[in-house]
Amino acid sequence: MSENNFSLSGQIVDLVHSRIYPGRITVNDSKITEIVELPMAEQRYILPGFIDAHIHIESSMVPPSEFARMAVCHGTVATVSDPHEIANVMGVEGIDYMIRSGKRGHFKFYFGAPSCVPATPFETSGATLDAKTIKTLMARDDIYYLAEMMNYPGVLADEPDILKKLEAAKKNGKPIDGHAPMVTGGDIKKYIDSGISTDHECYAMDDALEKVKLGTKILIREGSAAKNFDALIPLMAQYPDQLMFCSDDMHPNDLIKGHVNLLVKRALKKGYKLMDVLRAASLNAVKHYHLDVGLLQQGDDADFIVVDNPTNLNILQTYIKGRMVAENGISLMPRRKEEACNNFHAMTLSPEDLRVKDEGKRIKVIACMDGNLITNTIVTNPKVVDGNLVSDTTRNILKMVVMNRYTPSKPAIGFIHNIGLKRGAIATSVAHDSHNIVAVGCSDEDIVRAVNLLVYTKGGMVACSETEFALLPLPIAGLMSLEEGQRVAEDYERADQLAHEFGCTLYSPFMTLSFMALLVIPELKLSDKGLFDVTQFGFTSLTE
């Protein structure tokens, strides 16, 4: 038989009808044309492929065509993808770039329209998607949903532009994703009643329970920085039909190791029911987002995986539309040539640009937390040298800068606790959500060195000191590489390792740093325009 016309037998896992039975499926021209129950069959298991219900592909640092080659090895056949990152850099041009790249393979990408570009008016982005643009996007057949509505204050305040975006999604019958960390009570009810149907920003059970009882679908997130699986997986016992798995942001070194399959394994190991867990990994997303991903029913696209057994869950084969795209951990998808596109006009820095004169006052310091996007605020006395505020490695308080990458500008300066560097600096142009350059270092000279390397490469991430550096260039919008996924993962690992050698104590230094400019996650953050108090949703002074 040809590649798209074949039969395969085994233990068929039917999530639609909650049963497992020996059987044979027949595939013709990408479709399942026949399913026959047998008295007995091979002990391999055939089940629907996995779906990441919310991810920013850009955070993998490879374009969609390369992401697909990596993800299929882990049994992933589709993603619900928010191109928010590249949209902040390049607008609709960036969204179209991602869609074109996604169509270069057999993987199933379902892109949404980013609802908040820029995420706030308190930072500089490379583009703006207003209500008129969103209306046009929502009418397109290749846009499947309105992506996370991060501007929850705008929803609560009935801002006209926000309401028009929500209405455009509802008019086209497309789901609306949410983003409402720490929003409770009457506010969260109003937010959900506006038509928003999911949330992936739950950090604790009480938060998730309040939302799920209002009918919200909870996306259990386990990415490279935000890890909420352990806190939220107990929801599986009572609300399995309202759960989906997602990664949100996943760096290439983590994607090499695994994807949604790892969450499935962890949930099963904790004793949750097989059917419930597998539905959270596939069927629930298909139903909620109206995806044309096969669920092992006659007439469906032949999208499925073959595993050894539900206990070990080793992915033997991955099929998409009847084509085997991975086998025994090896991708069978060919590499696709991609073109670089960018929007990068930052200037180089000198140490004088980072001088902060001592005013004899205490400073507000961002306190980051490992594995969490939320920060706290510390107020303390700064370290002063020659009349200037400087990094204090003895107290783990380092100078941090965010610099506009779209227009030559002076950087905004703040201080951050818990990074852990004892020497050198780290910097990245992957800086949510506007993707300006964010850097932190042990001295002004270290920070300047790191930032200038990224200005030279027009985007990337780097760990460097006076004597050594590890650099990952990201020429696609300052977010993604043109290299093969394995190479990108290795280069990322080198930078990550060097950051740890410099003393960084965070599990994922660059991923955590990339969220320190994200103004829609409490409490204290730094944008290219200054220090920002998320709880008050406004700028605040560095000193007190």
Summary of the structure (lengths in Angstrom):
residues: 544
radius of gyration: 23.4
end to end distance: 74.2
largest distance: 83.5
contacts: 2064
relative contact order: 0.14
helix: 30%
strand: 29%
